[in-house]
Amino acid sequence: MDIITQDGFRAAAGVGDWRFADDAVSAVFTTGDFATGARLFEAIAALAEAANHHPDVEVTYPKVQVRLTSHDAGGVTRKDVELAAAISQAARDLGIGAEPA
């Protein structure tokens, strides 16, 4: 699995919500309440299981923080790009915005 650079990540479609730092990408979604955060987590869990790629997720009032990296590759890969874009779309589908990247 090839590591993707920050420029490569930024060039990908649908990942504008995400921050690139070191060997991972992260995003913070503002849910406004815990129940909405739980719905977003449910969507993230389904996407992660389908992709067999599992992010670190923290659900708090009033936000959900997500961190992605490919541990086996030692950095950010295409799997992270694809899951990041899918998570951002799921958040938009639920009417949830992200903190600026």
VEXKEFI-731088 format. One record per residue (C-alpha): residue in one letter; x, y, z. Coordinates in pm, whole numbers. Each point is the difference from the previous one (the first is absolute). Last residue first. Layout:
N
+------+--------+--------+--------+
: zaza :   east :  north :     up :
+------+--------+--------+--------+
:    a :      X :      Y :      Z :
...
+------+--------+--------+--------+
This chain:
101
+------+--------+--------+--------+
: zaza :   east :  north :     up :
+------+--------+--------+--------+
:    a :   -989 :   2219 :    822 :
:    p :   -305 :    202 :    100 :
:    e :   -219 :   -174 :    258 :
:    a :   -228 :   -243 :   -176 :
:    g :   -371 :     23 :    -70 :
:    i :   -274 :   -250 :     78 :
:    g :   -320 :    -10 :   -208 :
:    l :    -21 :   -380 :     22 :
:    d :     83 :    -39 :   -371 :
:    r :    286 :    248 :     53 :
:    a :    142 :   -222 :    275 :
:    a :    -31 :   -308 :   -222 :
:    q :    179 :    187 :   -280 :
:    s :    285 :     95 :    234 :
:    i :     26 :   -362 :    113 :
:    a :     14 :   -122 :   -362 :
:    a :    274 :    250 :    -90 :
:    a :    206 :   -102 :    303 :
:    l :    -54 :   -369 :    -80 :
:    e :    129 :     40 :   -356 :
:    v :    300 :    212 :     99 :
:    d :     89 :   -234 :    285 :
:    k :    -11 :   -306 :   -225 :
:    r :    213 :    188 :   -257 :
:    t :    276 :     19 :    258 :
:    v :    103 :    215 :    297 :
:    g :    287 :   -123 :    213 :
:    g :    194 :   -297 :    134 :
:    a :   -124 :   -251 :   -256 :
:    d :   -147 :   -249 :    250 :
:    h :   -123 :    285 :    218 :
:    s :   -202 :    153 :   -281 :
:    t :   -111 :    326 :    156 :
:    l :   -332 :    165 :     79 :
:    r :   -110 :    222 :    288 :
:    v :   -360 :    101 :     71 :
:    q :   -134 :    250 :    253 :
:    v :   -375 :     17 :     57 :
:    k :   -151 :    311 :    155 :
:    p :   -244 :    149 :    251 :
:    y :     15 :   -183 :    246 :
:    t :    253 :   -271 :    -50 :
:    v :     60 :   -285 :   -244 :
:    e :    365 :    -92 :    -54 :
:    v :     85 :   -211 :   -303 :
:    d :    326 :   -175 :    -91 :
:    p :    -46 :   -135 :   -349 :
:    h :    -52 :   -360 :   -114 :
:    h :     64 :   -130 :   -350 :
:    n :   -185 :   -313 :   -111 :
:    a :   -168 :    224 :   -260 :
:    a :   -351 :   -130 :     76 :
:    e :     80 :     -3 :    372 :
:    a :    128 :    357 :    -11 :
:    l :   -304 :    124 :   -193 :
:    a :   -239 :   -164 :    248 :
:    a :    193 :    138 :    297 :
:    i :      8 :    350 :   -151 :
:    a :   -379 :     -6 :    -48 :
:    e :    -55 :   -111 :    361 :
:    f :    245 :    267 :    117 :
:    l :   -201 :    262 :   -189 :
:    r :   -318 :   -116 :    170 :
:    a :    175 :      9 :    340 :
:    g :    116 :    354 :    -67 :
:    t :   -359 :     99 :    -77 :
:    a :   -103 :   -147 :    335 :
:    f :    283 :    182 :    181 :
:    d :    -96 :    349 :   -112 :
:    g :    117 :    280 :   -225 :
:    t :    164 :   -238 :   -247 :
:    t :    313 :    196 :    -86 :
:    f :    224 :   -235 :   -198 :
:    v :    372 :      5 :     73 :
:    a :    233 :   -147 :   -260 :
:    s :    329 :   -188 :      4 :
:    v :    268 :   -125 :   -234 :
:    a :    298 :   -210 :    102 :
:    d :    377 :    -56 :    -31 :
:    d :    125 :    348 :     82 :
:    a :   -298 :    234 :    -15 :
:    f :   -261 :     31 :   -274 :
:    r :   -321 :    178 :     92 :
:    w :   -335 :   -113 :   -146 :
:    d :   -320 :    183 :    -91 :
:    g :    120 :     59 :   -358 :
:    v :     19 :   -374 :    -64 :
:    g :   -267 :    -40 :   -269 :
:    a :    223 :    -21 :   -308 :
:    a :    370 :    -75 :     37 :
:    a :    256 :    275 :    -65 :
:    r :     40 :     67 :    373 :
:    f :    107 :   -362 :     54 :
:    g :    261 :     15 :   -274 :
:    d :    134 :    326 :    136 :
:    q :     21 :   -150 :    351 :
:    t :    184 :   -299 :   -142 :
:    i :   -158 :   -341 :    -57 :
:    i :    177 :   -315 :    119 :
:    d :    -16 :   -293 :   -241 :
:    m :   -146 :   -334 :    105 :
+------+--------+--------+--------+
